[in-house]
Amino acid sequence: MKTEKIMAAFQFVNNKVVEFLIQNKLLSKKGETVKIDAGIDYEIIDCNKIKDGYLGVVDFIVDLRGKTEEDELFNIHLKMRGNFVGSGDKLTIDKFREMLEVNGTATLSQISRAYIISVTSLSGMHPVNLPMINIYEMKKHKDKSSDDTSH
């Protein structure tokens, strides 16, 4: 099947690491359970009309902390930025913004997962894998918290 017939109106353009910090105090402690606390968020940086459609920028933010009962072992902070475009013929600006929040965030979560696995593996750590997240639930909580702060 020709790609033109099935191409989505929302497309990923590129991504880059905007911020990254790793603090690794991890000593090899066999048999000790490491608990990972994860904080995950996103932010729409830009969402504008361009010549033939829309351009949007999303930041996906990850904060991970690994600890045992006694020690804090590592901290990881990552901000991954992605650029996306949308068809002006097939999408409204509101639909494009919604797709940035859901599809853009989902895309960046997978790129961030691979990045963190690679970096932690290369840092002498056990590979750290991001938990799977429900993007719709995250959006719902984010919408609710912005509604709560605006009232």
C-alpha positions as CSV (number, residue, x, y, z in Angstrom):
1,M,0.0,0.0,0.0
2,K,1.3,3.4,-0.9
3,T,2.2,5.5,2.2
4,E,0.4,8.6,0.8
5,K,-2.9,6.8,1.2
6,I,-2.3,5.9,4.9
7,M,-0.1,8.7,6.2
8,A,-1.4,10.3,9.4
9,A,-2.2,14.0,9.5
10,F,0.1,14.3,12.5
11,Q,3.9,13.7,12.0
12,F,7.0,13.6,14.1
13,V,9.8,15.8,12.8
14,N,12.7,15.4,15.2
15,N,13.8,15.4,18.8
16,K,16.7,16.5,21.0
17,V,17.8,16.2,24.6
18,V,17.3,19.7,26.2
19,E,18.4,18.8,29.7
20,F,20.0,15.7,31.2
21,L,21.5,15.0,34.6
22,I,22.6,11.7,36.1
23,Q,24.0,11.3,39.6
24,N,25.1,7.8,40.2
25,K,26.1,6.7,43.7
26,L,25.2,3.1,43.0
27,L,27.5,0.6,44.5
28,S,27.1,-3.1,43.6
29,K,24.8,-4.4,46.3
30,K,23.6,-7.8,45.3
31,G,20.3,-8.9,46.7
32,E,19.2,-5.4,47.7
33,T,16.0,-4.2,46.2
34,V,16.2,-0.8,44.5
35,K,12.9,1.2,44.6
36,I,12.5,3.6,41.7
37,D,10.3,6.7,42.2
38,A,9.3,8.2,38.9
39,G,8.0,11.6,38.1
40,I,6.8,12.1,34.6
41,D,5.3,15.2,33.0
42,Y,5.0,17.0,29.6
43,E,4.7,20.6,28.5
44,I,3.4,22.1,25.3
45,I,6.1,24.6,24.4
46,D,4.7,25.9,21.1
47,C,1.6,25.3,19.0
48,N,1.3,27.5,15.9
49,K,-0.2,27.8,12.5
50,I,2.4,27.7,9.7
51,K,2.1,27.9,5.9
52,D,0.4,24.5,5.2
53,G,-0.6,23.4,8.7
54,Y,0.7,23.5,12.2
55,L,4.0,23.2,14.1
56,G,4.1,22.1,17.7
57,V,6.9,21.6,20.2
58,V,6.5,19.3,23.3
59,D,8.8,18.7,26.2
60,F,8.6,15.3,27.9
61,I,10.1,15.5,31.4
62,V,11.4,12.5,33.5
63,D,12.7,12.6,37.0
64,L,13.8,9.2,38.5
65,R,15.2,8.5,41.9
66,G,16.5,5.1,42.9
67,K,16.9,4.2,46.5
68,T,17.1,1.3,48.9
69,E,15.8,1.3,52.5
70,E,19.0,3.0,53.6
71,D,20.5,4.9,50.7
72,E,19.6,7.2,47.8
73,L,21.5,5.5,44.9
74,F,20.8,7.6,41.8
75,N,18.9,10.6,40.4
76,I,18.1,11.1,36.7
77,H,16.6,14.1,35.1
78,L,15.7,14.2,31.4
79,K,13.9,16.8,29.3
80,M,13.3,15.5,25.8
81,R,11.9,18.0,23.2
82,G,10.1,16.9,20.1
83,N,8.9,18.8,17.1
84,F,5.7,17.8,15.3
85,V,3.8,19.0,12.3
86,G,0.1,18.6,11.3
87,S,-1.9,19.0,8.1
88,G,-3.9,22.2,7.9
89,D,-6.3,20.4,5.5
90,K,-7.2,17.6,7.9
91,L,-6.8,19.1,11.4
92,T,-8.0,22.1,13.3
93,I,-5.6,23.9,15.7
94,D,-7.5,22.4,18.7
95,K,-7.3,18.9,17.3
96,F,-3.6,19.4,16.6
97,R,-2.9,20.6,20.1
98,E,-4.7,17.5,21.5
99,M,-2.6,15.3,19.3
100,L,0.5,17.1,20.6
101,E,-0.5,16.2,24.1
102,V,-1.4,12.6,23.4
103,N,0.5,11.4,20.3
104,G,3.5,13.7,20.8
105,T,3.9,12.7,24.5
106,A,3.6,9.0,23.7
107,T,6.2,9.3,21.0
108,L,8.6,11.1,23.3
109,S,8.0,8.7,26.1
110,Q,9.3,5.8,24.0
111,I,12.3,7.8,22.8
112,S,13.1,8.8,26.4
113,R,12.7,5.2,27.5
114,A,15.3,4.0,25.0
115,Y,17.6,6.9,25.9
116,I,17.5,6.2,29.6
117,I,18.1,2.5,29.1
118,S,21.1,3.2,27.0
119,V,22.7,5.9,29.2
120,T,22.2,3.9,32.5
121,S,23.6,0.8,30.8
122,L,26.7,2.7,29.7
123,S,27.1,4.3,33.1
124,G,27.8,1.1,34.9
125,M,24.3,0.9,36.3
126,H,21.7,-1.8,35.9
127,P,19.6,-0.5,32.9
128,V,16.7,1.6,34.2
129,N,13.5,1.2,32.3
130,L,10.7,3.8,32.5
131,P,7.4,2.5,33.6
132,M,4.6,2.3,31.0
133,I,2.2,5.2,31.5
134,N,-1.3,5.9,30.5
135,I,-1.0,9.1,28.5
136,Y,-4.8,9.8,28.6
137,E,-4.8,9.5,32.4
138,M,-1.7,11.8,32.6
139,K,-3.5,14.4,30.4
140,K,-6.7,14.1,32.5
141,H,-4.8,14.7,35.7
142,K,-2.9,17.6,34.2
143,D,-6.1,19.2,32.9
144,K,-7.7,18.7,36.3
145,S,-4.8,20.2,38.2
146,S,-4.8,23.3,35.8
147,D,-8.5,23.6,36.3
148,D,-8.0,23.5,40.1
149,T,-5.3,26.2,40.0
150,S,-7.3,28.5,37.7
151,H,-10.3,28.7,40.1
